[in-house]
């Protein structure tokens, strides 16, 4: 499993750096969401957290935006 601390990842694997270097069209949905979230939690990296949240809505952004702040916070804990 990849180290949870994103700072320890290579620059090419970091979502924010990848966005700046390669552009948004080269990022997966979970990587774009990771940029917005900014940090993961104690158990998972921000990318893993983003993937889990997206899986919960079957990758449907229309469903994602319907989640309440409370529902989103439940994923982070």
QUICORRA-V632519 format. One record per pair of residues at least 12 apart in sequence whose ideal C-beta (glycine too) atoms are under 8 Angstrom apart, sorted by the first residue. I is the first residue (numbers start at 1). J is the second residue. Records with the same first field share a line. If there is no record, write none. Layout:
BEGIN
I=J / J
END
This chain:
BEGIN
2=45
4=40 / 42 / 43 / 44 / 45
6=40 / 45 / 46 / 47
15=27 / 31 / 32 / 34 / 35 / 46 / 47
16=34 / 35
18=31
19=31 / 32 / 35
29=50 / 54 / 59 / 61
30=47 / 50 / 51 / 54
31=47 / 50
33=50 / 53 / 54
34=46 / 47 / 49 / 50
37=49 / 50
41=76 / 77
49=75 / 76
52=75
53=72 / 75
56=75
END
